[in-house]
Amino acid sequence: MQNKGLIKFFAILFALVSIYQLSFTFVASKVKSDAKSFAGGNPEKEAKYLDSIGKEKVFNLGFTNFTFNEVSDKQINKGLDLEGGINVILQISVKDILKGLSNNSKNPVFNKSLADASADLQGNKSYLDKFFDAFEANSKGTVKLASPDIFANRSLQGEGGVDFQMTDAQVKKVISRKVDESVESAFGVLRKRIDQFGVTQPNIQKLGNSGQILVELPGAKDVDRAKKLLSSTAQLQFWETYKIEEIGNFLMAANESLKKTEIKITEVKPVVKDSLSALLTDAKDSTATKKGENPLFDKIIGQGGGPVLGLFSPKDTAVVNGYLKRADIRILLAGDQRYAKFVWGKPMIIKDAKAKDIDAVELYALKGNRDNVPSMSGGVVTDASDTFDQSGKPAVSMQMNGQGAKAWEELTGRAYTQKSNIAIVLDDVVYSAPGVSSGPISGGRSEISGAFDVTETKDLANVLRAGKLPAAADIVQSEVVGPSLGQEAIDNGTNSALIGLLLVSLWMMIYYGKAGWYANVALAVNLLFLFGILASIGAVLTLPGIAGIVLTMGTAVDANIIIYERAKEELRAGKTLEEAIKTSYSWRGAMSSITDANVTHILTGAVLFIFGSGPIKGFATTLLIGIVTSLFTSIFIARIFIDWNISKKNNLTFVTNFSKNMFNNFHFDFLGMKKWTYLFSSIVVVISVISLATNGLDEGVDFVGGRTFQVRFEKPIETEAVKAELAKVFDGSAEVKIFGSDNQLKITTKFKVQEPGIKADEEVNKLLFATLKQHFSADMTYDKFVNSYDGKKLGVLQASKVGPTVAEDIKTNAYWAVLGAMAIVFLYLMISYRKWQYSLGAIAAIAHDVIFVLGIYSLCYKFMPFGMEIDQHFIAAILTVIGYSMNDTVIVFDRVREYLAGKTKGTFAEIVNQSINTTMSRTINTSLTMIVVLLIMFVFGGESIRGFIFAMLVGIIVGTYSSLFIATPVLVDTISKEDKNKVEKAHQES
């Protein structure tokens, strides 16, 4: 080996750099462990401790020091599935941005296009592109985007804006830029909010040009609080309110009108009460107050007063909203009241007639106007802080700019004179509606008080300081992982990695002897390099990423196996050890096979990286890095030891007493079996296709949208009973399966997954708790059930949500990933082998393997004791199967190509058969190491990746079969008779 000294130098340097990079991870872990011990399970105390030492020196190398913040930035970060925390994808409403840019245009073509774009669920296409397509289809050239009543309005005129002479193509460029600016603004606002949330190492990033923003909060525990903080647009407004006596007549008229459509009664006596307050008093003799005869008033659970029209149960708010938005009801509003805006207050707890705590919300009527704009907007607020009011209750203090101070003085002066109230409204929720009792308020300082706790006032002050989002931010995908579940994942991943490493190393020693020891040293160095690179690039380690590392251990010895098997052949042919090694490491020896196998593997890994997201991207990252590092260590590190062995005149046979006679003189008529293998594979393919058409697949929420919850109970639970209970509250949408142990369930539902906003999420969580709490002990509360905390063993351990639009994007990406991988492999093999028949044989094998795996999943998902969902993890497994199937096929094809170009005697079929037989040791060993590693991961890797590993396990087994019995026979059958005759003639003459 030339340049041996240079390779040694770089190997040692690379090892030292890797150790240096990994040292930061060890130091950071030690500091975090100390913080956890100090906090005693209190997450806020732990976060404060880490914040307090952020700038302290914690790592001294002698020649330089590093603070904890610097060490944290350089460590290998754990993903949420290992660390625990909250992950959400926010979709900034491009629809709202477009409405704002158009000044809320009333143009029918514009508004229909907005609606059509929202209804279009075509995957992998942005809302803006859908809107432009819809506008073009709806306008048919009759309306331009640059119309004065659409985008050529005052706010968009001027330099860099829109004028009415522009073409639609020119306007599209301007609007696209404006939308990007709004998303960038939202990104900045969210960044400010997250920085003050109190979690270590938050991650926020824009996802391409989709208007989506990924937010990861490692270690975050309070699910509802985090989602509220992220999705709140912080649209602060100040409205004047109507009092109950001003709007009461309308409510009574509305109640009377609703009786005609909402209830069926034989006789309704007239309402003789003259005020809403009187109506709400206890009048048992009044027919008008009899339950069931007052559609609106029957919903009231508490009496109002002042600006509060009444208190209602949260579950009735949707119905009441529906009543108050009906055109036949709105027409009952007289004069300026026709612009009234009905909104709800902040949820509170009140006592019912039996002194029992119940949830309630207050109803307010705001004094709206023709333009539906508030008296003041929150844009005038320059600062906000959490404080305490005069009664010692938590509140938020605000400071306004000069313009705001003047407007606030006028508004409070008017409220003082008219004895009215001012509602402080954030995101259409009334936080308080105080009156003004001491005259106009000057100076621009005001206070928001209400039923707050300290955490709420901190968060409210935070979002007000950070500013408002330019448009609504809906959570379209989310995942919550408890820290205890993350620790289980780490333990499972570590166990599978150690056992896999041990068994692979043991097999290499048993089969190859001293050479196996050299391969094991190369494997250890490979792992050091792999982790060093992960640390240096700031990669995030996920559970699938650990799976990628364990798989790397299986593939890391593949190159050694190919080289060693070739060396054994050369030694059997009579060459010296030095000559055999030189040939094995040459292009004519093992290098062409190793190159082709790994290039196809890298190509499929790259496709996985491009189309994958989150944990799957982590899997692809470790897989790609592992391929590169394993190639270097297998080819160069092991070679250094082998050359050292030769220089010492030591014998190296690449066999042991156990393996020396294995696969020697192996003769099997593979091509003679093709009729049977074709028949067997055809039957399997037909059965698979029929099952896919009739039985379908268990598509996960990644592909169809929905919510999943992993819930652990105190004792074994009956799935059918839980399914029946949940179906009642989730409108029939409830799927319940045992997940691992019999006291753990995986619950899937599509209930309200299409509804934007966090209210739907909270409602689903509360319904889930209310339904399942009977299966827990009495001390299980909603917070314990939903939120995460250190040591959590019961309740929701993991939860995820995927909106239907995101699911369509994921499904589209998955299709393109699989098709793209197959197309890339086909092209590469055609270029490498210069014959399309090789590519066809490989693609036939891949298609066979993919259909086989899909068929197994379709046939078995209903009764297998582990999850077999078709989701992103499954697609990652399929792409990995494609890569490894190519690995096996290329090993066989390279030997076929070599023998066809060589001097082996016989017919074309005999030459190909000899080629396959001579590769059996390599094929079995490379596949066997992979199968062993996958079996270990299947047993010890944990429930969450068991279906993912099973797909790869089946795929590797089937891939080995198809390389021998499908790919090569298809290659032989598609070679023309003329080409076969030329080969046979050349071999007879040689």
Summary of the structure (lengths in Angstrom):
residues: 990
radius of gyration: 34.5
end to end distance: 32.8
largest distance: 116.8
contacts: 3317
relative contact order: 0.09
helix: 59%
strand: 13%
